[in-house]
Amino acid sequence: MSYVTAHVLDATAGTPAAGVTITLLDGDAAIATATTNGDGRVPELGPELLEAGDYRIEFGTGTYFAGRGQATFYPRVVIDFTVVAGQAHYHVPLLLSPFAYSTYRGS
């Protein structure tokens, strides 16, 4: 069983991206939604324990940039990932700008 956390950084502002809505999905079904805190983090997303399998995490980047008065090419960033049995923590960071993004498996 595993759990997910996330972190969003605004590369253009050089600050954490507070107020980004993040949704965790199992297939097409949303199983959790949270909003990044002042440090751009969601310390717990979704059920405390996830079964092994494929999941999707969706970042509401369009709404975030609209709130800053900025246009963006990506209204949302969607990342598919696989939870493996025996690995407890999955951290999904997102480095964001209006016209580019980067992600990796964090720790």
Rosetta blueprint (number, residue, H / E / L):
1 M L
2 S E
3 Y E
4 V E
5 T E
6 A E
7 H E
8 V E
9 L E
10 D E
11 A L
12 T L
13 A L
14 G L
15 T E
16 P E
17 A L
18 A L
19 G L
20 V L
21 T E
22 I E
23 T E
24 L E
25 L E
26 D E
27 G L
28 D L
29 A E
30 A E
31 I E
32 A E
33 T E
34 A E
35 T E
36 T L
37 N L
38 G L
39 D L
40 G L
41 R E
42 V E
43 P E
44 E E
45 L E
46 G E
47 P E
48 E E
49 L E
50 L E
51 E L
52 A L
53 G E
54 D E
55 Y E
56 R E
57 I E
58 E E
59 F E
60 G L
61 T H
62 G H
63 T H
64 Y H
65 F H
66 A H
67 G H
68 R L
69 G L
70 Q L
71 A L
72 T L
73 F L
74 Y L
75 P L
76 R L
77 V E
78 V E
79 I E
80 D E
81 F E
82 T E
83 V E
84 V L
85 A L
86 G L
87 Q L
88 A L
89 H E
90 Y E
91 H E
92 V E
93 P E
94 L E
95 L E
96 L E
97 S E
98 P L
99 F L
100 A E
101 Y E
102 S E
103 T E
104 Y L
105 R L
106 G E
107 S L
